[in-house]
Amino acid sequence: MPHRMNVKHTGLRVTLAVCLGLASTMGGTLAWAARNLPGIGDPGNVTVSGISSGAAMAVQYAVAHSQSVSGVGAIAGPGWGCAQGRVSQAINTCMCVRETPAATLPMAQQFASSGAIDRLMSGKPQSLSRAFVFHSPDDATVQAASGDAGIAFLRDFIGQAPTVDRGNATDGSNHAGHGILSPDGSDSCAASPRDSSYVRHCGQEDNARDALHALFPQRPTDASQRIAQIPEGDLQPFDQTPFIDEVTAASPYIAPDTLWLSFWPYRSDRRDRLDMATTGYLYVPPSCRAAGARCGVHVALHGCKQDVKTFARTTGYIHWAEHFRVIVVYPAVQQGDNPVSESCSAGTVPSLADAAWIQPNPNGCWDWWGYLDGADRTRYLTRAAPQMQVIERIVRALTRSH
């Protein structure tokens, strides 16, 4: 049985209101949405952050689009390009640090010179100038040495050191487990077998607040500016399918992820959607809803095994969006049906896994090691990466002119 294509292309010839599933709000409190959303996002004020695989994707996106992204945040993520297209290296080196991650700046510079990512000016990005990194010393999933490699890369690529937070002893966040820290977190601060959301409660530690402050330093944080309760209806679902379809209609190679009759590789319906979910979420704070408002756009990317709606409601971005005058959009990967343990105690992953006929993604991670790629196992780092193309189209829809 051949690889299934099953590509449907409707194009992007629909209004942003329809694309984002907001047309139904016309009679409610968000009646502004369908009429005024196009052009609300400021194309000169786009930032991105994420947790774990979402942190890796956030950095990949910012590096590939360094002419249009001004800031990036990485929470509990590995360094840029660490996996170099190999799942064995992603686990053995980038997560478990069984060997020291190699410097990847020369690869980024080579990509920029070739045009695979945005070109640099005098060796530095034209827009990307700010970065934030949180990495707990006790993170046992993506160990601290991998986070250190990410810090070094961002410092050298951007040309100035990122704002770095390693937690503190006052609230125990220096011993936090793998995840993003939020006052609304449901998981304990330290890692536990009962972890489910990977949104951790460590007192008032607030990674989203600190990331946004680092990326928007002109708006000093004030604890009183955190909106405690966000109405359920203000977090809006949107349909990712038109954006996915536009990418897949170009017929890029997409690696198979499963077997037919236990021996022939093919692509599941999920893989035909680039492992992405059909639904993402969007939050537009009150001050950004008025006609003529121009707010920043922040792309917040969940991590492996995380439900995107839970991530959106509990991580804190929406509670600070009004203060920082930023629209927050949550693209999503579909979660896997049979997640596997990410414990480094499971042992070394053999290099044979890199040459396997299928490239599964059981934990619903963003593509930070090239699981969608074929012979070119570096595509996932470039503007040609399929998932990054989807994110780019979502951002473009939010920032396009009337």
VOFI-87471 format. One line per 2 residues: their letters; for each residue x, y, z of C-alpha. Coordinates in nm, 2 decimals. Each point is the difference from the previous one (the first is absolute). Example, Ala and Ser with C-alpha at 12.3 -4.5 7.8 and 13.67 -1.06 7.14 Angstrom:
<recs>
AS> 1.23,-0.45,0.78 | 0.14,0.34,-0.07
</recs>
This chain:
<recs>
MP> 0.00,0.00,0.00 | 0.16,0.34,-0.10
HR> 0.03,0.29,0.24 | -0.34,0.17,0.03
MN> -0.02,0.35,-0.13 | -0.36,0.08,0.06
VK> 0.07,0.37,-0.06 | -0.29,0.24,-0.01
HT> 0.07,0.36,-0.11 | -0.26,0.27,0.06
GL> 0.25,0.28,-0.01 | -0.01,0.29,0.24
RV> -0.28,0.18,-0.19 | -0.21,0.06,0.31
TL> -0.01,0.29,0.24 | 0.21,-0.02,0.32
AV> -0.32,-0.01,0.20 | -0.11,-0.32,-0.17
CL> 0.35,-0.15,0.01 | 0.02,0.06,0.38
GL> -0.35,-0.12,0.06 | -0.12,0.33,0.14
AS> -0.30,0.08,-0.21 | -0.23,-0.16,0.25
TM> 0.09,0.27,0.26 | -0.19,0.28,-0.18
GG> -0.28,0.00,0.25 | 0.22,-0.02,0.32
TL> 0.26,0.19,0.18 | 0.25,-0.05,-0.28
AW> -0.21,0.16,-0.27 | 0.31,0.20,-0.10
AA> 0.18,-0.32,-0.11 | -0.13,-0.08,-0.34
RN> 0.00,0.37,-0.12 | 0.32,0.13,0.15
LP> 0.25,-0.28,0.06 | 0.19,0.02,-0.34
GI> 0.28,0.25,0.05 | -0.03,0.02,0.38
GD> 0.33,-0.18,0.04 | 0.31,0.21,-0.06
PG> 0.24,-0.18,-0.24 | 0.29,0.19,0.15
NV> -0.07,-0.13,0.35 | -0.01,-0.38,-0.03
TV> 0.15,-0.22,0.28 | -0.01,-0.37,0.07
SG> 0.06,-0.23,0.30 | -0.06,-0.36,0.10
IS> 0.06,-0.28,0.25 | 0.21,-0.31,-0.07
SG> -0.05,-0.10,-0.36 | -0.20,0.32,-0.03
AA> 0.31,0.19,0.12 | 0.21,-0.18,-0.26
MA> -0.25,0.10,-0.27 | -0.02,0.35,0.13
VQ> 0.37,0.04,-0.04 | 0.00,-0.17,-0.34
YA> -0.28,0.24,-0.12 | 0.17,0.31,0.13
VA> 0.34,-0.09,-0.15 | -0.16,-0.09,-0.34
HS> -0.20,0.32,0.00 | 0.24,0.23,0.18
QS> -0.09,0.30,-0.23 | -0.36,0.00,0.13
VS> 0.02,-0.15,0.35 | 0.13,0.24,0.26
GV> 0.02,-0.22,0.31 | 0.00,-0.37,0.10
GA> -0.05,-0.19,0.33 | 0.11,-0.35,0.07
IA> -0.13,-0.18,0.31 | 0.15,-0.34,0.08
GP> 0.12,-0.05,-0.35 | 0.31,-0.13,-0.18
GW> 0.24,0.20,-0.20 | -0.06,0.10,-0.37
GC> 0.09,-0.28,-0.25 | 0.12,-0.23,0.28
AQ> -0.17,-0.31,-0.15 | 0.14,0.06,-0.35
GR> -0.28,-0.21,-0.15 | 0.05,-0.31,0.21
VS> -0.24,-0.13,0.26 | 0.28,-0.19,0.18
QA> 0.19,0.32,0.05 | -0.31,0.19,0.10
IN> -0.04,-0.24,0.29 | 0.35,-0.10,0.09
TC> 0.17,0.34,-0.04 | -0.27,0.27,0.00
MC> -0.22,-0.14,0.28 | 0.22,-0.23,0.21
VR> 0.34,0.16,-0.08 | 0.19,-0.32,-0.02
ET> 0.25,0.20,-0.19 | 0.06,0.37,-0.03
PA> -0.22,0.17,-0.26 | 0.21,0.14,-0.28
AT> 0.00,0.37,-0.09 | -0.25,0.07,-0.28
LP> 0.06,0.37,-0.08 | 0.21,-0.09,-0.31
MA> -0.29,-0.20,-0.14 | -0.24,0.29,0.05
QQ> 0.24,0.24,-0.17 | 0.03,-0.24,-0.29
FA> -0.38,-0.02,-0.03 | -0.02,0.38,0.00
SS> 0.26,0.03,-0.27 | -0.18,-0.24,-0.22
GA> -0.34,0.16,0.06 | -0.15,-0.30,0.17
ID> -0.08,0.23,0.29 | -0.02,0.38,0.01
RL> 0.33,0.16,-0.09 | 0.21,0.18,0.26
MS> 0.14,0.35,-0.01 | 0.36,0.04,0.11
GK> -0.04,-0.35,0.14 | -0.30,0.08,0.22
PQ> -0.38,-0.02,-0.04 | -0.18,0.31,-0.14
SL> -0.28,-0.01,0.25 | 0.05,-0.28,0.26
SR> 0.16,0.18,0.29 | -0.14,-0.14,0.33
AF> -0.02,-0.34,0.15 | -0.12,-0.16,0.33
VF> 0.10,-0.35,0.13 | -0.14,-0.18,0.31
HS> 0.17,-0.33,0.09 | -0.03,-0.17,0.33
PD> 0.33,-0.16,0.12 | -0.22,-0.30,0.11
DA> -0.16,-0.05,-0.34 | 0.05,-0.38,-0.06
TV> -0.17,-0.01,-0.34 | 0.20,0.27,-0.18
QA> 0.30,0.03,0.22 | 0.16,0.33,0.10
AS> 0.31,-0.05,-0.21 | -0.22,-0.01,-0.31
GD> -0.16,0.33,0.11 | 0.34,0.15,0.04
AG> 0.09,-0.09,-0.36 | -0.32,0.18,-0.10
IA> 0.10,0.31,0.20 | 0.34,0.01,-0.16
FL> -0.15,-0.04,-0.35 | -0.25,0.29,0.05
RD> 0.28,0.22,0.14 | 0.22,-0.06,-0.29
FI> -0.27,0.01,-0.27 | -0.18,0.32,0.12
GQ> 0.32,0.17,0.12 | -0.11,0.06,0.36
AP> -0.07,-0.23,0.30 | -0.36,-0.11,0.05
TV> -0.18,0.07,0.33 | 0.05,-0.33,0.19
DR> -0.20,-0.13,0.29 | 0.11,-0.32,0.18
GN> -0.26,0.03,0.28 | 0.06,0.09,0.36
AT> 0.01,-0.16,0.34 | -0.28,0.22,0.15
DG> -0.28,-0.18,-0.18 | 0.19,-0.31,-0.09
SN> -0.01,0.07,-0.37 | 0.38,-0.08,-0.02
HA> -0.12,-0.36,0.06 | -0.29,0.01,-0.24
GH> -0.06,-0.30,-0.22 | -0.04,0.01,-0.38
GI> -0.27,0.24,-0.10 | -0.12,0.37,0.00
LS> -0.05,0.17,0.33 | -0.33,0.19,0.06
PD> -0.20,0.11,0.31 | -0.29,-0.20,-0.16
GS> 0.21,-0.32,-0.05 | -0.16,-0.33,0.10
DS> 0.32,-0.21,0.03 | 0.22,0.03,0.30
CA> 0.32,0.20,-0.02 | 0.23,-0.30,0.02
AS> -0.04,-0.29,-0.25 | -0.25,-0.26,0.10
PR> -0.14,-0.33,-0.15 | -0.34,0.17,0.01
DS> 0.11,0.28,-0.24 | -0.26,0.05,-0.27
SY> -0.01,0.36,-0.12 | 0.37,0.10,0.03
VR> -0.12,0.34,0.12 | 0.16,0.02,0.34
HC> -0.09,0.20,0.31 | 0.30,0.14,0.17
GQ> -0.15,0.28,0.22 | -0.04,0.31,-0.21
ED> 0.27,-0.09,-0.25 | -0.14,0.10,-0.35
NA> 0.20,-0.09,-0.31 | -0.24,0.16,-0.24
RD> 0.02,0.33,0.19 | 0.38,-0.01,0.01
AL> 0.03,-0.10,-0.37 | -0.24,0.28,-0.11
HA> 0.18,0.25,0.22 | 0.34,-0.10,-0.16
LF> -0.14,0.03,-0.35 | -0.20,0.32,0.07
PQ> 0.23,0.19,0.25 | -0.17,0.33,-0.08
RP> -0.29,-0.13,0.22 | 0.13,-0.05,0.35
TD> -0.19,-0.28,0.18 | -0.23,0.09,0.28
AS> -0.17,-0.29,0.19 | -0.32,0.19,0.02
QR> -0.03,0.00,-0.38 | -0.05,-0.38,-0.02
IA> -0.36,-0.06,-0.08 | -0.11,-0.28,0.23
QI> -0.31,-0.13,-0.19 | -0.04,-0.02,-0.38
PE> -0.35,-0.07,-0.12 | -0.02,-0.35,-0.15
GD> -0.14,0.14,-0.33 | 0.29,0.24,-0.05
LQ> 0.24,-0.28,-0.08 | -0.11,-0.08,-0.36
PF> 0.06,-0.32,-0.19 | 0.11,0.03,-0.36
DQ> 0.02,-0.24,-0.29 | 0.36,-0.08,-0.09
TP> -0.11,-0.22,-0.30 | 0.01,0.28,-0.27
FI> 0.36,0.08,0.10 | 0.11,-0.36,0.00
DE> -0.17,-0.07,-0.33 | 0.18,0.29,-0.17
VT> 0.33,-0.15,0.11 | -0.08,-0.36,-0.09
AA> -0.14,0.11,-0.34 | 0.35,0.08,-0.10
SP> 0.08,-0.37,0.03 | 0.31,0.01,0.22
YI> 0.14,-0.34,0.10 | -0.15,-0.11,0.33
AP> 0.15,-0.31,0.17 | -0.23,-0.30,0.08
DT> -0.08,-0.05,0.37 | -0.15,-0.35,0.02
LW> -0.02,-0.34,-0.17 | -0.27,-0.17,-0.21
LS> -0.03,-0.37,0.06 | 0.30,0.03,0.23
FW> 0.26,0.04,-0.28 | -0.09,0.27,-0.25
PY> 0.06,0.37,0.11 | -0.28,0.25,-0.06
RS> -0.14,0.32,0.14 | -0.28,0.02,0.25
DR> -0.27,0.27,-0.04 | 0.18,0.18,0.29
RD> 0.33,0.00,-0.19 | -0.18,0.12,-0.32
RL> -0.08,0.31,0.22 | 0.37,0.03,0.08
DM> -0.09,-0.14,0.35 | -0.19,0.33,0.07
AT> -0.34,0.02,0.17 | -0.30,0.14,-0.19
TG> -0.05,0.26,0.28 | 0.22,0.27,0.15
YL> -0.10,0.28,0.23 | 0.02,0.38,-0.01
YV> -0.03,0.27,0.27 | -0.04,0.37,-0.08
PP> 0.00,0.22,0.32 | -0.25,0.27,0.04
SC> 0.22,0.30,-0.10 | 0.08,-0.18,-0.33
RA> -0.36,-0.04,-0.11 | -0.07,0.36,-0.07
AG> 0.00,0.12,-0.36 | 0.34,0.12,-0.11
AR> 0.18,-0.17,0.29 | 0.35,-0.13,-0.09
CG> 0.12,-0.26,0.25 | 0.30,-0.24,-0.01
VH> -0.05,-0.36,-0.08 | 0.15,-0.27,0.22
VA> 0.00,-0.36,-0.11 | 0.00,-0.24,0.30
LH> 0.09,-0.36,-0.07 | -0.10,-0.29,0.23
GC> 0.23,-0.29,0.07 | -0.02,-0.38,-0.04
KQ> -0.30,-0.17,0.17 | -0.17,0.34,0.06
DV> -0.36,0.08,-0.08 | 0.00,0.33,-0.18
KT> -0.32,0.14,0.16 | 0.13,-0.09,0.35
FA> 0.33,0.16,-0.10 | -0.17,0.32,-0.12
RT> -0.22,0.04,0.31 | 0.26,-0.09,0.27
TG> 0.34,0.12,-0.11 | -0.06,0.37,0.06
YI> 0.05,0.16,-0.34 | -0.37,0.10,-0.02
HW> 0.02,0.15,0.35 | 0.28,0.23,-0.10
AE> -0.11,0.07,-0.36 | -0.19,0.32,0.08
HF> 0.30,0.15,0.19 | 0.24,-0.07,-0.28
RV> -0.25,0.09,-0.27 | 0.05,-0.33,-0.19
IV> -0.22,-0.24,-0.18 | 0.08,-0.36,0.09
VY> -0.04,-0.28,-0.25 | 0.04,-0.36,0.09
PA> 0.07,-0.23,-0.30 | -0.03,-0.37,0.09
VQ> 0.14,-0.34,-0.07 | -0.24,-0.29,0.04
QG> 0.08,-0.22,0.29 | 0.10,-0.36,-0.05
DN> -0.22,-0.29,0.08 | 0.27,-0.21,0.17
PV> 0.25,0.24,0.18 | 0.32,-0.15,0.12
SE> 0.23,0.08,0.29 | 0.26,0.27,-0.04
SC> 0.21,-0.12,0.29 | 0.38,-0.01,-0.07
SA> 0.02,-0.31,0.22 | -0.14,-0.21,-0.29
GT> 0.35,-0.01,-0.15 | 0.18,0.11,-0.31
VP> -0.21,0.02,-0.33 | 0.19,-0.19,-0.28
SL> 0.09,0.19,-0.32 | -0.20,-0.27,-0.18
AD> -0.31,0.21,0.10 | 0.12,0.28,-0.23
AA> -0.01,-0.23,-0.31 | -0.34,-0.15,0.08
WI> -0.26,-0.01,-0.28 | -0.25,0.19,0.22
QP> 0.05,0.31,0.21 | -0.27,-0.01,0.27
NP> -0.09,0.28,0.24 | -0.18,-0.17,0.29
NG> 0.02,0.29,0.25 | -0.15,0.27,-0.22
CW> 0.32,0.20,-0.02 | 0.08,0.28,-0.25
DW> 0.25,-0.11,-0.26 | 0.33,0.09,0.16
WG> 0.20,-0.30,-0.13 | -0.13,-0.04,-0.36
YL> -0.27,-0.26,0.03 | -0.18,0.14,-0.30
DG> 0.32,0.01,-0.21 | 0.14,-0.25,-0.25
AD> 0.35,0.00,-0.15 | 0.05,0.36,0.10
RT> 0.00,-0.03,0.37 | 0.07,0.37,0.06
RY> -0.32,0.13,-0.16 | -0.17,0.03,0.34
LT> 0.24,0.29,0.09 | -0.08,0.20,-0.31
RA> -0.28,0.22,-0.14 | -0.10,-0.31,-0.21
AP> -0.09,-0.20,0.31 | -0.37,-0.09,-0.04
QM> -0.11,0.08,0.36 | 0.18,0.33,-0.01
QV> -0.17,0.08,-0.32 | -0.34,-0.05,0.17
IE> 0.10,0.23,0.29 | 0.12,0.26,-0.25
RI> -0.33,0.00,-0.17 | -0.19,0.04,0.32
VR> 0.22,0.29,0.10 | -0.04,0.15,-0.35
AL> -0.38,-0.02,0.03 | 0.01,0.18,0.34
TR> 0.22,0.28,-0.13 | -0.11,0.06,-0.36
SH> -0.15,0.33,-0.09 | -0.37,0.07,-0.04
</recs>
